[in-house]
Amino acid sequence: MKSATLIPGKVVDRMELVQQVNRWKLLSKTIVFTNGCFDILHKGHLQVLTAAAGLGDMLVIGVNADASVKRLKGPERPVNDEGFRSLMLASLAMVDAVCVFDEDTPLELIAAVRPDVLVKGGDYQPDDIVGADIVRSGGGKVITIPLVEGYSTSDLIRRIRAL
């Protein structure tokens, strides 16, 4: 992840993230968390991230590690490595912190961060979102953002291959 160090303080490991979130909480900041592979950043991602950022003060993104993406999406994924995906997300003005996680779900990261708001795209039902119980038990909210029709990384890859 050496390329991600171009944005110091935004791409952090789990321990650094928890320390930063604790500082923000001491300042009464509302922490919003979302996660995903973000393999090829597209309009749908940007819409969800923009909406998520508007739900609080600090937007934290959990990014699936390369090995996790392979397990979830197949051997030809990810297209972009975790360092680049993290750097890409950290470059966005609305993003305050990015942390790569190795597990197949962000459950452990959500448990460590304990965000005030947990956000996923509209292809999820709030009760089925990993970590929803943790966030709600702390008085937080779980929110889904409607998807932009016709935008998904898998669809983009299929369209590119068809060219």
Buried (B, 14 or more C-beta within 10 A) or exposed (E): BEEBEEBEEBBBEBEEBBEBBEEBBEEEBBBBBBBBBBBBBBEBBBBBBBBBBEBBBBBBBBBBBBEBBBBEBEEEBBBBBBBBBBBBBBBBEBBBBBBBBEBBBBBBBBEBBBBBBBBBBEEBEEEEBBBBEBBBEEEBBBBBBEBBEEBBBEEBBEEEEEE
